[in-house]
Amino acid sequence: MTDSEIPERYLDGCARILAEVSATGRRLTREEVASRRSLGEQAAEAGYGLRSLVHAHLSAAREAWPHTVGSGADTLAALQRMVDAFAEGYERAQRLAVRQEVAARREFVDDLLYGRSDLGRLAERAERFGLRLSHAHAVAVAQGPTAYEEGDPVPRQVERSLLTRFGDRDILITTKEGRLLCIAPGHQDEVLAFFAKQAHAATDGGRVAVGRAQPGPGGVVHSYEEALNALEMAERLELDEPVLYAADLLVYPVLTRDRQAMADLVLNTLGPLTTARGGAEPLLQTLTVYFDAGCVAAEAARRLSLSVRAVTYRLERIHQLTGADPADPAHRYKLQTAVIGARLLDWPAREL
């Protein structure tokens, strides 16, 4: 923008004040400084760039200069004070605008993820933040060792990476309850995969869960809840994968949909383990690792830092107590399902 495109009202009184200062050597009055701040705020709200505005002030001073007499130092000092006050007002208006934008963004994200707003109105507001809620969307949630908020270095770093890679692709990066979120169109799997990679690295090895793409304004909420549930299940099941996909974990919600039935299975199948010396925990851990190791006793022993004989003894003890043989395919499914249920229900630490 050129100086000629800056409206004269933002330079109102500049030449006159400089002429008076040059002639008398006086300082700017409090009212004149306040008026410069006010003009700076108005220029910021109108969307003019500060660089162009400062240049316009200097041009105005240059035009007035040949008509002034007296101390050039006083005139320059006055010009400096005028520009400083103008810039102060400009920056104050920008900070206020940023705070208002952050507040509006936070309110929108809260309404979007809690489903508290009218869906039609929510869809209108979403376009302001680059989302078209008539389309399907998927949500990825990253959880790190610490909580993250808008404006923190980690969210900014991840957002910069995505914008550099994909540009403006209707992507929203935000935070919620200390976690980092990415909301993207459901057909753009590469966006969420890249987000997961960047968030995992930026959060020092944090875990990322990706919900399934869901249609409509309410789809974001459903995908977000799926991602949260995946994170919770991963913690309970002690899964090692850094990136989890809700679609790959659908079996677990199915298993726990009837909580009472699962609790009955756990107690009836594994309850006798509580009578063992040392309680159920060591034997339950052995079963967990044994199944994770593909029912290979030698690999389970390596993971447990035990001898193969010790693992074999524990498996035999489980057989004696429960009547189910972990090595028998006919018994294995029931035992493994009960073990998964115990981990999901946090048994035996929590009573069922």
Protein Blocks (a to p, Z undefined) as FASTA:
>chain_A
ZZklpcfklmgoklmmmmmmmmnopacdfklmmmmmmmmmmmmmnopafklmmmmmmmmm
mmmmmmpgcjfklmmmmmmmmmmmmmmmmmmmmmmmmmmmmmmmmmmmmmmmnopacfkl
mmmmmmmnopafkbccdddddddfbdcdehiaklmmmmmmmmmmnopnhiacddeehiac
ddddfklmmlmmmmmmmmmmmnnopacddddddedjklmmmmmmmmmmmmmmmmmnopab
fbdcfklmmmmmmmmmmmmlmmmmmmmmmmmmmmpghijmlmmmmmmmmmmnoopaklmm
mmnopafklmmmmmmmmmmmnopafklmklmmmmmmmmmmmmmnopakbcZZ
